[in-house]
Amino acid sequence: MDSAKTEWCVLRASEGILAMDINAHGIENGMPASYYQDLAAGELYGYWYLGKDSRDTIYFRGMYLRACRALDFLMAQPQWDGKVLGTWGSSQGGAQALAAAGLNTNVNIFVASVPALCNNNGMINGWPRFWRPERGEIPSTNVYEAVRYYDSANFASRTHARALLAVGFIDDTCRPTTVYGAYNSISGEKEIMNFPLMGHEWRDEIFNHFMVQFRDEVQATR
């Protein structure tokens, strides 16, 4: 839980790429660290389970709508070329990148490193693990139905954007089989970077490789 950051956007702007970073929670940006620590320990503690028994109240609904509105804002800017629209994120941000790509047909490239919210109702499920089969937990019908709407694999099946994913084979947060569930649902051009000895990480190697692909997509339209 943190503030949106401008550094990444400034670097992309220096390359002629219109970029925007938003925080996942619709909270104030640029506040002291204590502000975010208090939220994490207080009203947003365990936010990933809030409202999970309904697709209309689940916490991730607002998160995904914010991602969609961010794309609407960028598309409305006169600097946008009207050709390339991309999304980018890791872990929960990877889930947002996938969701936005699935919900906006203008997205033609996305990066999702170790994406979350994959295979929500599987016996092996990814973060946030709305229910835990290994503990003998059985979800209520309401929860089972609600979290299907927020499964990254379902968003992945909706997009025809070029897809760039990364997976760690010892990732116990966004487990590899769940990431592959989303990857296998993508019907368009796709690439996945496999790291047998990587856990839940965001490595420079991933960033640098995908950044080259991202820049090439932009340059190809010029």
PyMOL commands that place a pseudoatom at each C-alpha (Angstrom):
pseudoatom trace, name=CA, resn=MET, resi=1, chain=A, elem=C, hetatm=0, pos=[0.000, 0.000, 0.000]
pseudoatom trace, name=CA, resn=ASP, resi=2, chain=A, elem=C, hetatm=0, pos=[1.713, 3.119, -1.185]
pseudoatom trace, name=CA, resn=SER, resi=3, chain=A, elem=C, hetatm=0, pos=[1.529, 6.359, -3.083]
pseudoatom trace, name=CA, resn=ALA, resi=4, chain=A, elem=C, hetatm=0, pos=[1.593, 6.499, -6.857]
pseudoatom trace, name=CA, resn=LYS, resi=5, chain=A, elem=C, hetatm=0, pos=[5.077, 7.292, -8.103]
pseudoatom trace, name=CA, resn=THR, resi=6, chain=A, elem=C, hetatm=0, pos=[6.140, 9.696, -10.816]
pseudoatom trace, name=CA, resn=GLU, resi=7, chain=A, elem=C, hetatm=0, pos=[9.653, 8.435, -11.509]
pseudoatom trace, name=CA, resn=TRP, resi=8, chain=A, elem=C, hetatm=0, pos=[8.635, 5.684, -13.923]
pseudoatom trace, name=CA, resn=CYS, resi=9, chain=A, elem=C, hetatm=0, pos=[6.279, 8.044, -15.752]
pseudoatom trace, name=CA, resn=VAL, resi=10, chain=A, elem=C, hetatm=0, pos=[8.934, 10.753, -16.087]
pseudoatom trace, name=CA, resn=LEU, resi=11, chain=A, elem=C, hetatm=0, pos=[11.349, 8.248, -17.625]
pseudoatom trace, name=CA, resn=ARG, resi=12, chain=A, elem=C, hetatm=0, pos=[8.746, 7.075, -20.108]
pseudoatom trace, name=CA, resn=ALA, resi=13, chain=A, elem=C, hetatm=0, pos=[7.888, 10.667, -20.980]
pseudoatom trace, name=CA, resn=SER, resi=14, chain=A, elem=C, hetatm=0, pos=[11.561, 11.290, -21.773]
pseudoatom trace, name=CA, resn=GLU, resi=15, chain=A, elem=C, hetatm=0, pos=[11.208, 8.496, -24.338]
pseudoatom trace, name=CA, resn=GLY, resi=16, chain=A, elem=C, hetatm=0, pos=[8.118, 10.034, -25.878]
pseudoatom trace, name=CA, resn=ILE, resi=17, chain=A, elem=C, hetatm=0, pos=[5.681, 7.697, -24.143]
pseudoatom trace, name=CA, resn=LEU, resi=18, chain=A, elem=C, hetatm=0, pos=[2.605, 9.117, -22.430]
pseudoatom trace, name=CA, resn=ALA, resi=19, chain=A, elem=C, hetatm=0, pos=[2.476, 7.386, -19.052]
pseudoatom trace, name=CA, resn=MET, resi=20, chain=A, elem=C, hetatm=0, pos=[0.415, 7.416, -15.880]
pseudoatom trace, name=CA, resn=ASP, resi=21, chain=A, elem=C, hetatm=0, pos=[0.806, 5.664, -12.529]
pseudoatom trace, name=CA, resn=ILE, resi=22, chain=A, elem=C, hetatm=0, pos=[-2.092, 5.338, -10.109]
pseudoatom trace, name=CA, resn=ASN, resi=23, chain=A, elem=C, hetatm=0, pos=[-2.236, 3.816, -6.656]
pseudoatom trace, name=CA, resn=ALA, resi=24, chain=A, elem=C, hetatm=0, pos=[-4.467, 0.802, -6.359]
pseudoatom trace, name=CA, resn=HIS, resi=25, chain=A, elem=C, hetatm=0, pos=[-6.708, 2.114, -3.601]
pseudoatom trace, name=CA, resn=GLY, resi=26, chain=A, elem=C, hetatm=0, pos=[-7.938, 5.560, -4.555]
pseudoatom trace, name=CA, resn=ILE, resi=27, chain=A, elem=C, hetatm=0, pos=[-6.134, 7.052, -1.562]
pseudoatom trace, name=CA, resn=GLU, resi=28, chain=A, elem=C, hetatm=0, pos=[-4.134, 10.257, -1.256]
pseudoatom trace, name=CA, resn=ASN, resi=29, chain=A, elem=C, hetatm=0, pos=[-0.759, 10.374, -2.985]
pseudoatom trace, name=CA, resn=GLY, resi=30, chain=A, elem=C, hetatm=0, pos=[2.414, 11.955, -1.657]
pseudoatom trace, name=CA, resn=MET, resi=31, chain=A, elem=C, hetatm=0, pos=[1.570, 11.478, 2.002]
pseudoatom trace, name=CA, resn=PRO, resi=32, chain=A, elem=C, hetatm=0, pos=[4.058, 10.547, 4.764]
pseudoatom trace, name=CA, resn=ALA, resi=33, chain=A, elem=C, hetatm=0, pos=[4.850, 6.854, 5.179]
pseudoatom trace, name=CA, resn=SER, resi=34, chain=A, elem=C, hetatm=0, pos=[2.883, 6.789, 8.431]
pseudoatom trace, name=CA, resn=TYR, resi=35, chain=A, elem=C, hetatm=0, pos=[-0.314, 7.602, 6.505]
pseudoatom trace, name=CA, resn=TYR, resi=36, chain=A, elem=C, hetatm=0, pos=[-0.036, 4.406, 4.453]
pseudoatom trace, name=CA, resn=GLN, resi=37, chain=A, elem=C, hetatm=0, pos=[1.090, 2.347, 7.431]
pseudoatom trace, name=CA, resn=ASP, resi=38, chain=A, elem=C, hetatm=0, pos=[-1.971, 3.453, 9.392]
pseudoatom trace, name=CA, resn=LEU, resi=39, chain=A, elem=C, hetatm=0, pos=[-4.285, 2.563, 6.521]
pseudoatom trace, name=CA, resn=ALA, resi=40, chain=A, elem=C, hetatm=0, pos=[-2.666, -0.848, 6.111]
pseudoatom trace, name=CA, resn=ALA, resi=41, chain=A, elem=C, hetatm=0, pos=[-3.068, -1.566, 9.813]
pseudoatom trace, name=CA, resn=GLY, resi=42, chain=A, elem=C, hetatm=0, pos=[-6.504, 0.035, 10.085]
pseudoatom trace, name=CA, resn=GLU, resi=43, chain=A, elem=C, hetatm=0, pos=[-9.408, 0.448, 7.685]
pseudoatom trace, name=CA, resn=LEU, resi=44, chain=A, elem=C, hetatm=0, pos=[-7.675, -1.306, 4.792]
pseudoatom trace, name=CA, resn=TYR, resi=45, chain=A, elem=C, hetatm=0, pos=[-6.347, -4.225, 6.820]
pseudoatom trace, name=CA, resn=GLY, resi=46, chain=A, elem=C, hetatm=0, pos=[-7.274, -7.377, 4.912]
pseudoatom trace, name=CA, resn=TYR, resi=47, chain=A, elem=C, hetatm=0, pos=[-8.863, -5.265, 2.170]
pseudoatom trace, name=CA, resn=TRP, resi=48, chain=A, elem=C, hetatm=0, pos=[-8.581, -8.150, -0.280]
pseudoatom trace, name=CA, resn=TYR, resi=49, chain=A, elem=C, hetatm=0, pos=[-11.424, -9.958, 1.489]
pseudoatom trace, name=CA, resn=LEU, resi=50, chain=A, elem=C, hetatm=0, pos=[-13.771, -6.975, 1.813]
pseudoatom trace, name=CA, resn=GLY, resi=51, chain=A, elem=C, hetatm=0, pos=[-17.136, -7.475, 0.143]
pseudoatom trace, name=CA, resn=LYS, resi=52, chain=A, elem=C, hetatm=0, pos=[-16.057, -10.767, -1.414]
pseudoatom trace, name=CA, resn=ASP, resi=53, chain=A, elem=C, hetatm=0, pos=[-19.536, -12.293, -1.295]
pseudoatom trace, name=CA, resn=SER, resi=54, chain=A, elem=C, hetatm=0, pos=[-20.831, -10.090, -4.119]
pseudoatom trace, name=CA, resn=ARG, resi=55, chain=A, elem=C, hetatm=0, pos=[-19.406, -9.025, -7.470]
pseudoatom trace, name=CA, resn=ASP, resi=56, chain=A, elem=C, hetatm=0, pos=[-20.839, -5.554, -6.789]
pseudoatom trace, name=CA, resn=THR, resi=57, chain=A, elem=C, hetatm=0, pos=[-19.222, -5.041, -3.389]
pseudoatom trace, name=CA, resn=ILE, resi=58, chain=A, elem=C, hetatm=0, pos=[-15.909, -6.882, -3.717]
pseudoatom trace, name=CA, resn=TYR, resi=59, chain=A, elem=C, hetatm=0, pos=[-12.974, -4.547, -3.084]
pseudoatom trace, name=CA, resn=PHE, resi=60, chain=A, elem=C, hetatm=0, pos=[-11.358, -5.202, -6.454]
pseudoatom trace, name=CA, resn=ARG, resi=61, chain=A, elem=C, hetatm=0, pos=[-14.303, -3.743, -8.330]
pseudoatom trace, name=CA, resn=GLY, resi=62, chain=A, elem=C, hetatm=0, pos=[-13.224, -0.211, -7.430]
pseudoatom trace, name=CA, resn=MET, resi=63, chain=A, elem=C, hetatm=0, pos=[-9.598, -1.046, -8.146]
pseudoatom trace, name=CA, resn=TYR, resi=64, chain=A, elem=C, hetatm=0, pos=[-10.364, -2.265, -11.659]
pseudoatom trace, name=CA, resn=LEU, resi=65, chain=A, elem=C, hetatm=0, pos=[-12.707, 0.620, -12.393]
pseudoatom trace, name=CA, resn=ARG, resi=66, chain=A, elem=C, hetatm=0, pos=[-9.929, 3.042, -11.467]
pseudoatom trace, name=CA, resn=ALA, resi=67, chain=A, elem=C, hetatm=0, pos=[-7.610, 1.283, -13.910]
pseudoatom trace, name=CA, resn=CYS, resi=68, chain=A, elem=C, hetatm=0, pos=[-10.236, 1.580, -16.643]
pseudoatom trace, name=CA, resn=ARG, resi=69, chain=A, elem=C, hetatm=0, pos=[-10.775, 5.272, -15.938]
pseudoatom trace, name=CA, resn=ALA, resi=70, chain=A, elem=C, hetatm=0, pos=[-7.029, 5.860, -16.028]
pseudoatom trace, name=CA, resn=LEU, resi=71, chain=A, elem=C, hetatm=0, pos=[-6.991, 4.495, -19.575]
pseudoatom trace, name=CA, resn=ASP, resi=72, chain=A, elem=C, hetatm=0, pos=[-9.975, 6.684, -20.484]
pseudoatom trace, name=CA, resn=PHE, resi=73, chain=A, elem=C, hetatm=0, pos=[-8.048, 9.695, -19.206]
pseudoatom trace, name=CA, resn=LEU, resi=74, chain=A, elem=C, hetatm=0, pos=[-4.924, 8.850, -21.199]
pseudoatom trace, name=CA, resn=MET, resi=75, chain=A, elem=C, hetatm=0, pos=[-6.938, 8.246, -24.372]
pseudoatom trace, name=CA, resn=ALA, resi=76, chain=A, elem=C, hetatm=0, pos=[-8.532, 11.668, -23.983]
pseudoatom trace, name=CA, resn=GLN, resi=77, chain=A, elem=C, hetatm=0, pos=[-5.167, 13.452, -24.028]
pseudoatom trace, name=CA, resn=PRO, resi=78, chain=A, elem=C, hetatm=0, pos=[-4.160, 15.186, -27.271]
pseudoatom trace, name=CA, resn=GLN, resi=79, chain=A, elem=C, hetatm=0, pos=[-0.667, 13.677, -26.926]
pseudoatom trace, name=CA, resn=TRP, resi=80, chain=A, elem=C, hetatm=0, pos=[-1.968, 10.123, -27.340]
pseudoatom trace, name=CA, resn=ASP, resi=81, chain=A, elem=C, hetatm=0, pos=[-1.273, 8.832, -30.846]
pseudoatom trace, name=CA, resn=GLY, resi=82, chain=A, elem=C, hetatm=0, pos=[-4.504, 6.849, -31.002]
pseudoatom trace, name=CA, resn=LYS, resi=83, chain=A, elem=C, hetatm=0, pos=[-2.579, 3.700, -31.858]
pseudoatom trace, name=CA, resn=VAL, resi=84, chain=A, elem=C, hetatm=0, pos=[-0.682, 2.163, -28.944]
pseudoatom trace, name=CA, resn=LEU, resi=85, chain=A, elem=C, hetatm=0, pos=[-2.249, 1.670, -25.525]
pseudoatom trace, name=CA, resn=GLY, resi=86, chain=A, elem=C, hetatm=0, pos=[-0.513, -0.484, -22.959]
pseudoatom trace, name=CA, resn=THR, resi=87, chain=A, elem=C, hetatm=0, pos=[-0.870, -1.582, -19.356]
pseudoatom trace, name=CA, resn=TRP, resi=88, chain=A, elem=C, hetatm=0, pos=[1.887, -2.673, -17.002]
pseudoatom trace, name=CA, resn=GLY, resi=89, chain=A, elem=C, hetatm=0, pos=[2.099, -4.170, -13.545]
pseudoatom trace, name=CA, resn=SER, resi=90, chain=A, elem=C, hetatm=0, pos=[3.422, -6.862, -11.222]
pseudoatom trace, name=CA, resn=SER, resi=91, chain=A, elem=C, hetatm=0, pos=[1.573, -9.037, -8.704]
pseudoatom trace, name=CA, resn=GLN, resi=92, chain=A, elem=C, hetatm=0, pos=[-1.638, -7.147, -7.832]
pseudoatom trace, name=CA, resn=GLY, resi=93, chain=A, elem=C, hetatm=0, pos=[-0.564, -4.632, -10.473]
pseudoatom trace, name=CA, resn=GLY, resi=94, chain=A, elem=C, hetatm=0, pos=[-0.254, -7.507, -12.921]
pseudoatom trace, name=CA, resn=ALA, resi=95, chain=A, elem=C, hetatm=0, pos=[-3.858, -8.433, -12.196]
pseudoatom trace, name=CA, resn=GLN, resi=96, chain=A, elem=C, hetatm=0, pos=[-4.862, -4.824, -12.858]
pseudoatom trace, name=CA, resn=ALA, resi=97, chain=A, elem=C, hetatm=0, pos=[-2.905, -4.816, -16.127]
pseudoatom trace, name=CA, resn=LEU, resi=98, chain=A, elem=C, hetatm=0, pos=[-4.694, -7.984, -17.217]
pseudoatom trace, name=CA, resn=ALA, resi=99, chain=A, elem=C, hetatm=0, pos=[-8.116, -6.726, -16.159]
pseudoatom trace, name=CA, resn=ALA, resi=100, chain=A, elem=C, hetatm=0, pos=[-7.685, -3.390, -17.947]
pseudoatom trace, name=CA, resn=ALA, resi=101, chain=A, elem=C, hetatm=0, pos=[-6.524, -5.184, -21.102]
pseudoatom trace, name=CA, resn=GLY, resi=102, chain=A, elem=C, hetatm=0, pos=[-9.556, -7.443, -20.957]
pseudoatom trace, name=CA, resn=LEU, resi=103, chain=A, elem=C, hetatm=0, pos=[-11.971, -4.577, -20.398]
pseudoatom trace, name=CA, resn=ASN, resi=104, chain=A, elem=C, hetatm=0, pos=[-10.599, -2.062, -22.922]
pseudoatom trace, name=CA, resn=THR, resi=105, chain=A, elem=C, hetatm=0, pos=[-10.348, -3.261, -26.517]
pseudoatom trace, name=CA, resn=ASN, resi=106, chain=A, elem=C, hetatm=0, pos=[-7.935, -0.420, -27.340]
pseudoatom trace, name=CA, resn=VAL, resi=107, chain=A, elem=C, hetatm=0, pos=[-5.174, -2.035, -25.261]
pseudoatom trace, name=CA, resn=ASN, resi=108, chain=A, elem=C, hetatm=0, pos=[-2.765, -3.701, -27.676]
pseudoatom trace, name=CA, resn=ILE, resi=109, chain=A, elem=C, hetatm=0, pos=[0.094, -4.642, -25.329]
pseudoatom trace, name=CA, resn=PHE, resi=110, chain=A, elem=C, hetatm=0, pos=[0.299, -5.461, -21.641]
pseudoatom trace, name=CA, resn=VAL, resi=111, chain=A, elem=C, hetatm=0, pos=[2.901, -6.616, -19.136]
pseudoatom trace, name=CA, resn=ALA, resi=112, chain=A, elem=C, hetatm=0, pos=[1.807, -8.783, -16.202]
pseudoatom trace, name=CA, resn=SER, resi=113, chain=A, elem=C, hetatm=0, pos=[4.644, -10.101, -14.053]
pseudoatom trace, name=CA, resn=VAL, resi=114, chain=A, elem=C, hetatm=0, pos=[3.675, -12.768, -11.492]
pseudoatom trace, name=CA, resn=PRO, resi=115, chain=A, elem=C, hetatm=0, pos=[0.011, -11.640, -11.741]
pseudoatom trace, name=CA, resn=ALA, resi=116, chain=A, elem=C, hetatm=0, pos=[-2.374, -12.093, -8.840]
pseudoatom trace, name=CA, resn=LEU, resi=117, chain=A, elem=C, hetatm=0, pos=[-6.046, -13.112, -8.781]
pseudoatom trace, name=CA, resn=CYS, resi=118, chain=A, elem=C, hetatm=0, pos=[-5.517, -16.086, -11.086]
pseudoatom trace, name=CA, resn=ASN, resi=119, chain=A, elem=C, hetatm=0, pos=[-7.573, -19.278, -10.787]
pseudoatom trace, name=CA, resn=ASN, resi=120, chain=A, elem=C, hetatm=0, pos=[-9.579, -17.870, -7.894]
pseudoatom trace, name=CA, resn=ASN, resi=121, chain=A, elem=C, hetatm=0, pos=[-11.782, -20.944, -7.565]
pseudoatom trace, name=CA, resn=GLY, resi=122, chain=A, elem=C, hetatm=0, pos=[-9.172, -23.595, -8.261]
pseudoatom trace, name=CA, resn=MET, resi=123, chain=A, elem=C, hetatm=0, pos=[-7.904, -26.193, -5.828]
pseudoatom trace, name=CA, resn=ILE, resi=124, chain=A, elem=C, hetatm=0, pos=[-4.595, -24.388, -6.330]
pseudoatom trace, name=CA, resn=ASN, resi=125, chain=A, elem=C, hetatm=0, pos=[-5.418, -20.704, -6.316]
pseudoatom trace, name=CA, resn=GLY, resi=126, chain=A, elem=C, hetatm=0, pos=[-3.383, -17.518, -6.380]
pseudoatom trace, name=CA, resn=TRP, resi=127, chain=A, elem=C, hetatm=0, pos=[-3.332, -14.440, -4.185]
pseudoatom trace, name=CA, resn=PRO, resi=128, chain=A, elem=C, hetatm=0, pos=[-5.436, -13.379, -2.343]
pseudoatom trace, name=CA, resn=ARG, resi=129, chain=A, elem=C, hetatm=0, pos=[-6.712, -16.929, -1.970]
pseudoatom trace, name=CA, resn=PHE, resi=130, chain=A, elem=C, hetatm=0, pos=[-10.340, -16.172, -1.243]
pseudoatom trace, name=CA, resn=TRP, resi=131, chain=A, elem=C, hetatm=0, pos=[-10.613, -19.681, 0.156]
pseudoatom trace, name=CA, resn=ARG, resi=132, chain=A, elem=C, hetatm=0, pos=[-8.025, -22.318, 1.096]
pseudoatom trace, name=CA, resn=PRO, resi=133, chain=A, elem=C, hetatm=0, pos=[-8.836, -25.845, -0.070]
pseudoatom trace, name=CA, resn=GLU, resi=134, chain=A, elem=C, hetatm=0, pos=[-5.799, -27.336, 1.718]
pseudoatom trace, name=CA, resn=ARG, resi=135, chain=A, elem=C, hetatm=0, pos=[-7.418, -26.321, 5.011]
pseudoatom trace, name=CA, resn=GLY, resi=136, chain=A, elem=C, hetatm=0, pos=[-10.669, -27.979, 4.049]
pseudoatom trace, name=CA, resn=GLU, resi=137, chain=A, elem=C, hetatm=0, pos=[-12.352, -24.622, 3.444]
pseudoatom trace, name=CA, resn=ILE, resi=138, chain=A, elem=C, hetatm=0, pos=[-15.366, -24.547, 1.169]
pseudoatom trace, name=CA, resn=PRO, resi=139, chain=A, elem=C, hetatm=0, pos=[-16.514, -21.152, -0.156]
pseudoatom trace, name=CA, resn=SER, resi=140, chain=A, elem=C, hetatm=0, pos=[-20.105, -20.058, 0.107]
pseudoatom trace, name=CA, resn=THR, resi=141, chain=A, elem=C, hetatm=0, pos=[-22.019, -20.019, -3.169]
pseudoatom trace, name=CA, resn=ASN, resi=142, chain=A, elem=C, hetatm=0, pos=[-21.996, -16.216, -3.107]
pseudoatom trace, name=CA, resn=VAL, resi=143, chain=A, elem=C, hetatm=0, pos=[-18.222, -16.018, -2.738]
pseudoatom trace, name=CA, resn=TYR, resi=144, chain=A, elem=C, hetatm=0, pos=[-17.645, -18.717, -5.356]
pseudoatom trace, name=CA, resn=GLU, resi=145, chain=A, elem=C, hetatm=0, pos=[-19.767, -16.857, -7.892]
pseudoatom trace, name=CA, resn=ALA, resi=146, chain=A, elem=C, hetatm=0, pos=[-18.474, -13.378, -7.048]
pseudoatom trace, name=CA, resn=VAL, resi=147, chain=A, elem=C, hetatm=0, pos=[-14.756, -14.075, -7.348]
pseudoatom trace, name=CA, resn=ARG, resi=148, chain=A, elem=C, hetatm=0, pos=[-15.197, -15.662, -10.788]
pseudoatom trace, name=CA, resn=TYR, resi=149, chain=A, elem=C, hetatm=0, pos=[-15.827, -12.160, -12.153]
pseudoatom trace, name=CA, resn=TYR, resi=150, chain=A, elem=C, hetatm=0, pos=[-12.398, -11.046, -10.936]
pseudoatom trace, name=CA, resn=ASP, resi=151, chain=A, elem=C, hetatm=0, pos=[-10.324, -13.988, -12.136]
pseudoatom trace, name=CA, resn=SER, resi=152, chain=A, elem=C, hetatm=0, pos=[-7.379, -12.840, -14.246]
pseudoatom trace, name=CA, resn=ALA, resi=153, chain=A, elem=C, hetatm=0, pos=[-7.799, -15.871, -16.504]
pseudoatom trace, name=CA, resn=ASN, resi=154, chain=A, elem=C, hetatm=0, pos=[-11.247, -14.639, -17.511]
pseudoatom trace, name=CA, resn=PHE, resi=155, chain=A, elem=C, hetatm=0, pos=[-9.924, -11.174, -18.351]
pseudoatom trace, name=CA, resn=ALA, resi=156, chain=A, elem=C, hetatm=0, pos=[-7.062, -12.808, -20.247]
pseudoatom trace, name=CA, resn=SER, resi=157, chain=A, elem=C, hetatm=0, pos=[-9.530, -14.669, -22.450]
pseudoatom trace, name=CA, resn=ARG, resi=158, chain=A, elem=C, hetatm=0, pos=[-11.150, -11.377, -23.494]
pseudoatom trace, name=CA, resn=THR, resi=159, chain=A, elem=C, hetatm=0, pos=[-8.088, -9.575, -24.796]
pseudoatom trace, name=CA, resn=HIS, resi=160, chain=A, elem=C, hetatm=0, pos=[-6.333, -9.784, -28.139]
pseudoatom trace, name=CA, resn=ALA, resi=161, chain=A, elem=C, hetatm=0, pos=[-3.479, -7.569, -26.972]
pseudoatom trace, name=CA, resn=ARG, resi=162, chain=A, elem=C, hetatm=0, pos=[0.108, -8.692, -27.170]
pseudoatom trace, name=CA, resn=ALA, resi=163, chain=A, elem=C, hetatm=0, pos=[0.812, -10.294, -23.801]
pseudoatom trace, name=CA, resn=LEU, resi=164, chain=A, elem=C, hetatm=0, pos=[4.084, -10.318, -21.866]
pseudoatom trace, name=CA, resn=LEU, resi=165, chain=A, elem=C, hetatm=0, pos=[4.073, -12.355, -18.645]
pseudoatom trace, name=CA, resn=ALA, resi=166, chain=A, elem=C, hetatm=0, pos=[6.626, -13.620, -16.136]
pseudoatom trace, name=CA, resn=VAL, resi=167, chain=A, elem=C, hetatm=0, pos=[6.310, -16.462, -13.636]
pseudoatom trace, name=CA, resn=GLY, resi=168, chain=A, elem=C, hetatm=0, pos=[8.392, -17.805, -10.752]
pseudoatom trace, name=CA, resn=PHE, resi=169, chain=A, elem=C, hetatm=0, pos=[8.242, -21.555, -10.228]
pseudoatom trace, name=CA, resn=ILE, resi=170, chain=A, elem=C, hetatm=0, pos=[8.714, -21.273, -6.453]
pseudoatom trace, name=CA, resn=ASP, resi=171, chain=A, elem=C, hetatm=0, pos=[6.299, -18.378, -6.044]
pseudoatom trace, name=CA, resn=ASP, resi=172, chain=A, elem=C, hetatm=0, pos=[3.916, -19.325, -3.225]
pseudoatom trace, name=CA, resn=THR, resi=173, chain=A, elem=C, hetatm=0, pos=[1.948, -16.084, -3.478]
pseudoatom trace, name=CA, resn=CYS, resi=174, chain=A, elem=C, hetatm=0, pos=[0.969, -16.084, -7.143]
pseudoatom trace, name=CA, resn=ARG, resi=175, chain=A, elem=C, hetatm=0, pos=[1.619, -19.728, -7.770]
pseudoatom trace, name=CA, resn=PRO, resi=176, chain=A, elem=C, hetatm=0, pos=[2.935, -20.797, -11.190]
pseudoatom trace, name=CA, resn=THR, resi=177, chain=A, elem=C, hetatm=0, pos=[0.018, -23.035, -12.147]
pseudoatom trace, name=CA, resn=THR, resi=178, chain=A, elem=C, hetatm=0, pos=[-2.372, -20.143, -11.578]
pseudoatom trace, name=CA, resn=VAL, resi=179, chain=A, elem=C, hetatm=0, pos=[-0.269, -17.774, -13.713]
pseudoatom trace, name=CA, resn=TYR, resi=180, chain=A, elem=C, hetatm=0, pos=[-0.240, -20.368, -16.471]
pseudoatom trace, name=CA, resn=GLY, resi=181, chain=A, elem=C, hetatm=0, pos=[-4.021, -20.609, -16.181]
pseudoatom trace, name=CA, resn=ALA, resi=182, chain=A, elem=C, hetatm=0, pos=[-4.172, -16.961, -17.218]
pseudoatom trace, name=CA, resn=TYR, resi=183, chain=A, elem=C, hetatm=0, pos=[-1.426, -17.310, -19.827]
pseudoatom trace, name=CA, resn=ASN, resi=184, chain=A, elem=C, hetatm=0, pos=[-3.124, -20.277, -21.487]
pseudoatom trace, name=CA, resn=SER, resi=185, chain=A, elem=C, hetatm=0, pos=[-6.347, -18.279, -21.733]
pseudoatom trace, name=CA, resn=ILE, resi=186, chain=A, elem=C, hetatm=0, pos=[-4.728, -15.653, -23.969]
pseudoatom trace, name=CA, resn=SER, resi=187, chain=A, elem=C, hetatm=0, pos=[-5.502, -16.221, -27.637]
pseudoatom trace, name=CA, resn=GLY, resi=188, chain=A, elem=C, hetatm=0, pos=[-3.260, -13.557, -29.180]
pseudoatom trace, name=CA, resn=GLU, resi=189, chain=A, elem=C, hetatm=0, pos=[0.501, -13.074, -29.428]
pseudoatom trace, name=CA, resn=LYS, resi=190, chain=A, elem=C, hetatm=0, pos=[2.088, -13.899, -26.088]
pseudoatom trace, name=CA, resn=GLU, resi=191, chain=A, elem=C, hetatm=0, pos=[5.367, -14.531, -24.317]
pseudoatom trace, name=CA, resn=ILE, resi=192, chain=A, elem=C, hetatm=0, pos=[6.133, -15.765, -20.834]
pseudoatom trace, name=CA, resn=MET, resi=193, chain=A, elem=C, hetatm=0, pos=[9.460, -15.600, -18.997]
pseudoatom trace, name=CA, resn=ASN, resi=194, chain=A, elem=C, hetatm=0, pos=[9.985, -18.676, -16.818]
pseudoatom trace, name=CA, resn=PHE, resi=195, chain=A, elem=C, hetatm=0, pos=[12.175, -18.533, -13.709]
pseudoatom trace, name=CA, resn=PRO, resi=196, chain=A, elem=C, hetatm=0, pos=[12.527, -21.960, -12.023]
pseudoatom trace, name=CA, resn=LEU, resi=197, chain=A, elem=C, hetatm=0, pos=[14.301, -20.507, -8.957]
pseudoatom trace, name=CA, resn=MET, resi=198, chain=A, elem=C, hetatm=0, pos=[12.290, -17.295, -8.556]
pseudoatom trace, name=CA, resn=GLY, resi=199, chain=A, elem=C, hetatm=0, pos=[9.715, -16.661, -5.874]
pseudoatom trace, name=CA, resn=HIS, resi=200, chain=A, elem=C, hetatm=0, pos=[7.372, -13.697, -5.733]
pseudoatom trace, name=CA, resn=GLU, resi=201, chain=A, elem=C, hetatm=0, pos=[9.718, -11.136, -7.225]
pseudoatom trace, name=CA, resn=TRP, resi=202, chain=A, elem=C, hetatm=0, pos=[10.032, -8.331, -9.758]
pseudoatom trace, name=CA, resn=ARG, resi=203, chain=A, elem=C, hetatm=0, pos=[13.508, -8.594, -11.233]
pseudoatom trace, name=CA, resn=ASP, resi=204, chain=A, elem=C, hetatm=0, pos=[15.448, -6.095, -13.298]
pseudoatom trace, name=CA, resn=GLU, resi=205, chain=A, elem=C, hetatm=0, pos=[15.883, -8.812, -15.916]
pseudoatom trace, name=CA, resn=ILE, resi=206, chain=A, elem=C, hetatm=0, pos=[12.115, -8.969, -16.371]
pseudoatom trace, name=CA, resn=PHE, resi=207, chain=A, elem=C, hetatm=0, pos=[11.705, -5.218, -16.407]
pseudoatom trace, name=CA, resn=ASN, resi=208, chain=A, elem=C, hetatm=0, pos=[14.491, -4.645, -18.914]
pseudoatom trace, name=CA, resn=HIS, resi=209, chain=A, elem=C, hetatm=0, pos=[13.362, -7.352, -21.332]
pseudoatom trace, name=CA, resn=PHE, resi=210, chain=A, elem=C, hetatm=0, pos=[9.733, -6.282, -21.331]
pseudoatom trace, name=CA, resn=MET, resi=211, chain=A, elem=C, hetatm=0, pos=[10.640, -2.606, -21.522]
pseudoatom trace, name=CA, resn=VAL, resi=212, chain=A, elem=C, hetatm=0, pos=[12.456, -3.291, -24.803]
pseudoatom trace, name=CA, resn=GLN, resi=213, chain=A, elem=C, hetatm=0, pos=[9.350, -5.024, -26.143]
pseudoatom trace, name=CA, resn=PHE, resi=214, chain=A, elem=C, hetatm=0, pos=[7.163, -2.183, -24.935]
pseudoatom trace, name=CA, resn=ARG, resi=215, chain=A, elem=C, hetatm=0, pos=[9.336, 0.460, -26.619]
pseudoatom trace, name=CA, resn=ASP, resi=216, chain=A, elem=C, hetatm=0, pos=[9.439, -1.562, -29.829]
pseudoatom trace, name=CA, resn=GLU, resi=217, chain=A, elem=C, hetatm=0, pos=[5.638, -1.640, -29.891]
pseudoatom trace, name=CA, resn=VAL, resi=218, chain=A, elem=C, hetatm=0, pos=[5.544, 2.132, -29.609]
pseudoatom trace, name=CA, resn=GLN, resi=219, chain=A, elem=C, hetatm=0, pos=[8.287, 2.701, -32.177]
pseudoatom trace, name=CA, resn=ALA, resi=220, chain=A, elem=C, hetatm=0, pos=[6.649, 0.385, -34.705]
pseudoatom trace, name=CA, resn=THR, resi=221, chain=A, elem=C, hetatm=0, pos=[3.719, 2.784, -35.035]
pseudoatom trace, name=CA, resn=ARG, resi=222, chain=A, elem=C, hetatm=0, pos=[5.825, 5.864, -35.727]
for i in range(1, 222): cmd.bond("trace and resi %d" % i, "trace and resi %d" % (i + 1))
show_as sticks, trace
zoom trace
